[in-house]
Amino acid sequence: MAVQAVTILNIGDERLMSVQEAAEHLKCGRHLIYQLMDIGILKYLKIGRERRPKYSSLCKMLHDYENQDIMEVLNLSSSPMTASAATD
């Protein structure tokens, strides 16, 4: 299996990746990267219209969610609590 190089943009001390590069690094689709950014699991910096995931945040996410199904984490984070669940 070939290892792909990751192009990282350095802004000060922060290393930034493109959404595509983050997806390739995780071997997933770009849509998942956008979902992770939308719910706050993956931190990013917005440059113009582009969102650039932070490499440090990607590494932290991999550490924090090790041995967990990220799809379950997404479902738990994005599903609103129903009124009946809140009162039970």
C-alpha positions as CSV (number, residue, x, y, z in Angstrom):
1,M,0.0,0.0,0.0
2,A,1.4,3.4,-1.0
3,V,1.5,6.2,1.5
4,Q,0.2,9.5,0.2
5,A,2.0,12.7,1.1
6,V,0.0,15.3,3.0
7,T,0.4,18.9,2.0
8,I,0.1,21.1,5.1
9,L,-0.2,24.8,5.1
10,N,1.5,26.5,8.1
11,I,-0.1,29.5,9.6
12,G,2.0,30.7,12.5
13,D,2.4,27.6,14.7
14,E,-0.8,25.9,13.3
15,R,-0.6,23.4,10.5
16,L,-3.6,23.3,8.3
17,M,-4.9,20.7,5.7
18,S,-7.4,20.8,2.9
19,V,-10.7,18.9,3.4
20,Q,-9.6,16.5,0.7
21,E,-6.3,15.9,2.4
22,A,-8.0,15.2,5.7
23,A,-10.4,12.8,4.0
24,E,-7.5,11.0,2.3
25,H,-5.6,10.8,5.6
26,L,-8.6,9.2,7.3
27,K,-9.5,7.2,4.2
28,C,-13.1,8.6,4.2
29,G,-15.2,11.0,2.2
30,R,-15.1,14.7,2.3
31,H,-18.7,14.7,3.6
32,L,-17.6,13.1,6.8
33,I,-14.9,15.7,7.3
34,Y,-17.5,18.5,6.9
35,Q,-19.7,16.7,9.4
36,L,-16.9,16.5,11.9
37,M,-16.2,20.2,11.5
38,D,-19.9,21.1,11.7
39,I,-20.4,19.5,15.1
40,G,-17.1,20.8,16.5
41,I,-15.1,17.5,16.7
42,L,-12.6,18.6,14.1
43,K,-11.4,22.2,14.5
44,Y,-10.7,24.3,11.5
45,L,-9.7,27.7,10.3
46,K,-11.7,29.5,7.6
47,I,-9.7,31.2,4.9
48,G,-12.0,33.0,2.5
49,R,-14.6,30.4,1.6
50,E,-12.5,27.4,2.4
51,R,-12.4,25.6,5.8
52,R,-8.9,24.2,6.6
53,P,-8.9,21.4,9.2
54,K,-6.2,21.8,11.8
55,Y,-3.7,18.9,11.7
56,S,-3.4,19.1,15.6
57,S,-7.2,18.7,15.9
58,L,-7.2,15.7,13.5
59,C,-4.5,14.1,15.7
60,K,-6.4,14.9,18.9
61,M,-9.6,13.5,17.4
62,L,-7.9,10.2,16.4
63,H,-6.6,10.0,20.0
64,D,-9.9,10.9,21.7
65,Y,-12.1,8.6,19.7
66,E,-9.7,5.7,19.4
67,N,-11.6,2.3,19.3
68,Q,-14.9,4.1,18.8
69,D,-17.2,4.1,15.8
70,I,-17.1,7.7,14.6
71,M,-20.5,7.2,12.9
72,E,-22.1,6.5,16.3
73,V,-20.4,9.6,17.7
74,L,-21.8,11.6,14.8
75,N,-25.3,10.3,15.4
76,L,-25.1,11.0,19.2
77,S,-23.8,14.5,18.6
78,S,-26.3,15.5,15.8
79,S,-29.5,14.0,17.1
80,P,-31.6,16.5,19.1
81,M,-33.0,15.4,22.4
82,T,-36.7,14.8,22.2
83,A,-39.1,16.3,24.7
84,S,-40.0,12.9,26.0
85,A,-36.4,11.9,26.5
86,A,-35.7,15.1,28.4
87,T,-38.5,14.4,30.9
88,D,-37.8,10.7,31.5
